[in-house]
Amino acid sequence: MLSDGEAAELLSFLNLETRADLKGQASEYVLGLTGNRDGCRYLQSKPDFLQALVTLTSDPSIAIVKDCFHALINLSADETLHQPLVTETVLLAKLLPKLLDPEYVFADRICTILSNLSRHERTCRDVFRALQEQDIGLDRLVEVFCNQGFNKKASLHYLGPLLSNLTQLPEARLFILDKDRCVIQRLLPYTQYEESSTRRGGVVGTLRNCCFDHAHHEWLLSDAVDIIPYLLLPLAGPEELSEEENEGLPVDLQYLPEDKKREEDPDIRKMLLETLILLTATRLGRQIMKDKNVYYIMREFDRWEKDPYVTSACEKLVQVLIGDEPEEGMENLMEVDIPKDVQEKLIELDAKEQEQMEKDEQEQMEKDKQEQMEKDKQESEKKPKQSPEGLER
Amino acid sequence: MAAPAQGEDSDDGMDEFMEKFKAQKYKNAFNESNWEEEFNKVPMFMKTAPENIDPEKNPDLACIQSIIHDDDRTPEEQARGLKDEGNDYFKEKNYKKSVVSYTEGLKKNCMDLELNAILYTNRAAAHFYLGNMRSALNDATAAKKLKPDHVKAIIRGAQCSLELRNYVGVLQWCDEGLKLFPTDKKLLELRATADKLKREADKDSRKAKVKAKKEQNEKKALLAAIKERGIKLLKTELSRHRGSDSEDDDGHGGASRALADLELDGMGSQEATGARVFMDEQGVLHWPVLFLYPEHNQTDFISAFCENSSFMDHLAVMFGEELPPWDTERKYQPQNLQLFFEDPEKGHLYQVDLETSLLNVLQHQRCFLKAGSPSFIVLVSGSLFSKQFLSGKKVKRSK
């Protein structure tokens, strides 16, 4: 990398007082370093550089600010940089106040950095603590998230993944699951937010995390929150159901128009199903899902879904929906004690299933490739052949 | 008591005095029978204020009231007094009067913003209970403008919007309020209620759309089936005026355009008889058909004549067992009947073969349906009337 002398010189240019052109070139160079893994690892041991980048986000030159933010985003994408960034620089203290500044042009970039930093539990805790120190409660984050147009220059879509990451902490979930406030209810409509899959994914991730605490299931399933329709709507399609089937569904799922589209991102579809499966952990949850005829929606979904990983999750859910109630002592599936030999067998089955899904995926890819080749071949046969040998791939 | 030491005299005097009490009533005593009524007249013990205070009958009360409306006090004091007056009326559920008091209070235009906000809010509440939702909403809005953190005004605004079924409005009021008071139970409750009602309303609107679409599709299918059979629908007067500019006079071209443009709703038969052609599950059409008996000025209406049925099928039933009461000569027997349809353009009459199906007849080149309902003239073969009726007309006989 750089020699100590070179590094020192470079660092000296990364100063607010430095001449603009030198500053600019220096920050550009550092940005270049962050573009690859080796560069990032090098900077991991250079907290002065990290701090310099943070400081230069206040530079009067927009180009330099952009480069510095870009560099910080790259660095925050690398897990090994997380602790250095939060403990060896004033990044959190300096940038958090600007996050919710409605005029701040770079708010989106701060969002992205925070969303990266909060991915893993350890640094997530640091981020959460910093938010609290700055008096930025989660309800405030949710409020801003739900206020489109809050910042005219920043979409703040990445608040979604940030919230989702933060809710891996039980203390963060408590804020979202506050019964005396209106917090989680505000997030629910965003499971269908067409304009941004980042936002949608963030919300669904948040909801999924919140469903890990089965103590809150009764409240989540009740009218006070009514989470189920919002999980089902992205999975429901335009297929016509009979009047009888319609009337048995939750209100929001009745009489859907013929142009109704399903969630297009398979990862989000999988998360939605996982959330629904989590909600079947308690007997009450299973009862409510059966009463709301969730099965009809899953039946149509199963026919439509092509991705094997998502189908597998769907089938798991359907099995619970149409299966019998477990016996005494097993009502809460999350608390059941699984005997060791059964555990081993289940792990084996899971491994086999995983293998099968990978195989299916391969097969599907091969099929698609095959189809594409056929199509290409047909296309070329229509055109006059240049070489008699046929297609060149 | 410092009684002069008068010995027996004062004691006797005392006893005498006490004796009097037992015997005589003191002056201006309350009467046993009407003491409650009397009590109510004393301002201090009044349970409710009288509607109009007559200074002659109730000088004390009039006096007190004039103190409230006394112009010597500052506007703030006056406004406050009027607020209290309004509140008293409000407690008695005399909402109309309370509105008056609050309005008077606001007219004082005092500088106290909070007081004015309260006056608006209270007046909003009075209007609310009177059912004047819009006035109530306006007052709540005015109150909030003066004092944006006046939670009662915000709650009232939300409640009014709910009554007015403006669910989006309710959510806006509640969200504004929850920003300041995130745990207010009333606001949370109103928000949840409005959310639920809004989602119900959305469902109802989706359901209506689905129904409308279904009806639209059924109409299209019906028109297509009619067209497919080559049955010609004649435009009614209404639709004729709509499309008259572009229509050509050639019978065939005009008729086919009539087919393309015609909405089934333009078929007047629906208004006249309440019946309309329909297609059953097997795709068979059933028509409302009129039989006309010009000899006796009578008509028969068959609401659902299956296109595959023959005329004789119906006539055998209609005239088979019993003849209609208007058939005084007893001559309308099925085997004697002749049916004709009229070509509306040229005026010719075409005789119908009774054994043939309705569909067959409708497909006849010169058969045009007026108002979507086929009608047929029924005559008795060889009768005097039929000879008279048919004379002078061009008649095409069936084979």
Interface residues (C-beta under 8 A of the other chain):
Chain A: D139 E143 D180 R181 C182 Q185 D223 A224 V251 D252 Q254 Y255 L256 P257 E258
Chain B: L178 K179 P182 T183 L188 R191 A192 D195 K196 R199 E200 D202 K203 R206 K207 K209 V210 K213
